[in-house]
Amino acid sequence: MIVALSIAIATFARDWTGITIATLGCVWLLFVVYAGLWRPRLDIDDHSVTIVNPLRTVGIPLSSLIHVDTKFSLTLITEFGRFPVACAPQPGAFAARKAAKRSTEEASSRAALDSGRRVGDIPGTESGDAAALVRDRWERYRDTHGDSAPDTDAFPPSRRRNVGTLVVMGVLPAIIVALSLIPG
């Protein structure tokens, strides 16, 4: 695909500036796809949950977790704020019906969806499986440490902007615009 794209760029671009602009545009597009679709993840260990979203990384200690929500996507709630997880969105209607039918052995997928469970909690979906993993680890943490109430004062979530991603997403388009303004 990249070779075909390079050949197309070389065919239609008449000078080095055009080739450079097209190449940088393709690099930027590939990076945006990587940062938005491939890089987001949810890391769970014995004491914390780390959310790696496209623009921000958040480390949430299990001791400060208050609630795990799946209304629109998996969202971890602490007293310090709500933290959505980009890699665990709520499923669409077709995927939800299919997963609900698989998980409940109901005759129809509509009956399975009307079971009172949130669509985001259905097993076999990204948000449902991720929420189950977080809830399981959170429950084991509370059983081990004997805490049912969150300890919000001791361990606030660590927040970090993904500066490299922000720079690449902002600088490459600026370079492309600057190159396109150069008279040919």
C-alpha positions as CSV (number, residue, x, y, z in Angstrom):
1,M,0.0,0.0,0.0
2,I,2.8,2.4,0.9
3,V,4.7,1.6,-2.3
4,A,1.5,2.1,-4.4
5,L,0.9,5.4,-2.6
6,S,4.5,6.5,-3.3
7,I,4.2,5.6,-7.0
8,A,0.9,7.6,-7.2
9,I,2.6,10.6,-5.5
10,A,5.6,10.5,-7.8
11,T,3.3,10.2,-10.8
12,F,1.0,13.2,-10.0
13,A,3.5,15.5,-8.3
14,R,5.5,17.5,-10.9
15,D,8.2,18.9,-8.6
16,W,10.0,18.0,-5.4
17,T,7.8,20.4,-3.3
18,G,4.7,18.5,-4.5
19,I,6.3,15.1,-3.7
20,T,7.4,16.4,-0.3
21,I,3.9,17.8,0.5
22,A,2.2,14.6,-0.6
23,T,4.7,12.4,1.4
24,L,4.4,14.5,4.5
25,G,0.6,14.4,4.2
26,C,0.7,10.6,3.9
27,V,3.1,10.3,6.9
28,W,0.8,12.6,8.9
29,L,-2.3,10.5,8.0
30,L,-0.6,7.3,8.9
31,F,0.5,8.7,12.2
32,V,-3.0,10.0,13.0
33,V,-4.4,6.5,12.3
34,Y,-1.7,4.9,14.5
35,A,-2.3,7.4,17.3
36,G,-6.1,7.2,17.2
37,L,-6.7,3.6,16.4
38,W,-3.6,1.5,17.2
39,R,-1.9,3.1,20.2
40,P,-4.8,3.5,22.7
41,R,-4.8,0.8,25.3
42,L,-5.8,-0.1,28.9
43,D,-3.1,-1.6,31.1
44,I,-4.3,-3.2,34.4
45,D,-1.9,-4.3,37.1
46,D,-2.4,-5.2,40.8
47,H,-2.6,-1.7,42.1
48,S,-3.5,0.6,39.2
49,V,-5.1,1.0,35.8
50,T,-3.3,3.0,33.1
51,I,-5.3,4.5,30.3
52,V,-3.4,5.4,27.2
53,N,-5.6,7.6,25.0
54,P,-4.4,9.4,21.9
55,L,-3.7,12.7,23.6
56,R,-3.4,11.8,27.3
57,T,-2.2,9.0,29.6
58,V,-3.8,8.6,33.0
59,G,-2.7,6.3,35.8
60,I,-5.5,5.6,38.2
61,P,-4.7,3.8,41.5
62,L,-7.3,1.2,42.3
63,S,-7.6,2.7,45.8
64,S,-9.1,5.9,44.3
65,L,-11.5,4.3,41.9
66,I,-15.2,5.0,42.7
67,H,-17.2,3.6,39.8
68,V,-16.7,1.8,36.4
69,D,-19.3,3.2,33.9
70,T,-20.0,1.9,30.4
71,K,-22.7,4.4,29.2
72,F,-20.9,5.7,26.1
73,S,-17.5,4.0,26.5
74,L,-15.7,2.5,29.4
75,T,-15.2,5.4,31.8
76,L,-13.4,5.1,35.1
77,I,-14.7,7.5,37.7
78,T,-12.7,8.9,40.7
79,E,-13.3,11.8,43.0
80,F,-10.8,13.7,40.8
81,G,-12.8,13.3,37.6
82,R,-14.1,11.0,34.9
83,F,-11.6,9.3,32.6
84,P,-12.9,7.7,29.3
85,V,-11.0,4.9,27.7
86,A,-10.6,5.3,24.0
87,C,-9.9,1.7,23.3
88,A,-13.2,0.4,24.8
89,P,-16.1,2.2,23.1
90,Q,-19.7,1.2,23.5
91,P,-20.7,-1.3,20.7
92,G,-23.0,-0.3,17.9
93,A,-26.5,-1.7,17.5
94,F,-25.5,-4.7,15.3
95,A,-22.5,-5.7,17.4
96,A,-24.5,-5.3,20.6
97,R,-27.3,-7.6,19.3
98,K,-24.8,-10.2,18.1
99,A,-22.8,-10.2,21.4
100,A,-26.0,-10.2,23.4
101,K,-27.4,-13.2,21.5
102,R,-24.1,-15.1,22.0
103,S,-23.8,-14.3,25.7
104,T,-27.4,-15.2,26.8
105,E,-28.6,-18.0,24.6
106,E,-31.9,-16.1,24.0
107,A,-34.0,-16.9,21.0
108,S,-33.9,-13.4,19.7
109,S,-31.2,-10.7,20.1
110,R,-33.9,-8.1,21.0
111,A,-34.9,-10.2,24.1
112,A,-31.2,-10.4,25.0
113,L,-30.8,-6.7,24.8
114,D,-33.9,-6.1,26.9
115,S,-32.4,-8.0,29.8
116,G,-31.7,-4.9,31.8
117,R,-27.9,-4.8,31.1
118,R,-26.3,-1.8,29.6
119,V,-25.2,-2.3,26.1
120,G,-21.6,-1.4,27.1
121,D,-21.6,-4.2,29.7
122,I,-22.4,-7.1,27.3
123,P,-19.6,-9.7,27.3
124,G,-17.9,-10.1,24.0
125,T,-17.7,-6.3,23.3
126,E,-14.7,-4.1,23.8
127,S,-16.3,-2.1,26.6
128,G,-17.9,-5.1,28.3
129,D,-14.8,-7.2,28.4
130,A,-12.6,-4.3,29.5
131,A,-15.1,-3.3,32.2
132,A,-15.2,-6.9,33.5
133,L,-11.4,-7.0,33.7
134,V,-11.3,-3.7,35.6
135,R,-14.1,-4.6,38.0
136,D,-12.6,-8.0,38.7
137,R,-9.2,-6.5,39.5
138,W,-10.8,-3.7,41.5
139,E,-12.8,-6.3,43.5
140,R,-9.7,-8.4,44.2
141,Y,-7.8,-5.3,45.3
142,R,-10.6,-4.4,47.7
143,D,-10.7,-8.0,49.1
144,T,-6.9,-8.0,49.6
145,H,-6.7,-4.6,51.2
146,G,-10.0,-4.7,53.1
147,D,-11.1,-1.3,51.7
148,S,-14.5,-0.7,50.4
149,A,-14.3,3.1,50.5
150,P,-11.9,4.9,48.0
151,D,-8.8,6.5,49.4
152,T,-8.9,9.6,47.4
153,D,-6.6,11.7,49.5
154,A,-3.6,9.4,49.3
155,F,-3.4,8.5,45.6
156,P,-4.6,11.0,43.0
157,P,-4.5,9.8,39.4
158,S,-1.3,10.7,37.5
159,R,-2.1,12.6,34.3
160,R,0.3,13.2,31.4
161,R,-0.2,14.8,28.0
162,N,1.3,12.8,25.1
163,V,3.4,15.7,24.0
164,G,5.1,13.9,21.1
165,T,1.7,13.0,19.6
166,L,0.5,16.6,20.0
167,V,3.7,18.0,18.4
168,V,3.6,15.6,15.4
169,M,-0.2,16.2,14.8
170,G,0.4,20.0,14.9
171,V,3.8,20.5,13.3
172,L,3.4,18.3,10.2
173,P,0.3,20.1,9.0
174,A,2.1,23.4,9.6
175,I,5.1,22.3,7.5
176,I,2.7,21.1,4.8
177,V,1.0,24.5,4.7
178,A,4.3,26.3,4.7
179,L,5.6,24.2,1.8
180,S,2.4,24.8,-0.2
181,L,2.8,28.5,0.2
182,I,6.3,28.4,-1.5
183,P,5.9,29.7,-5.0
184,G,6.7,27.0,-7.6
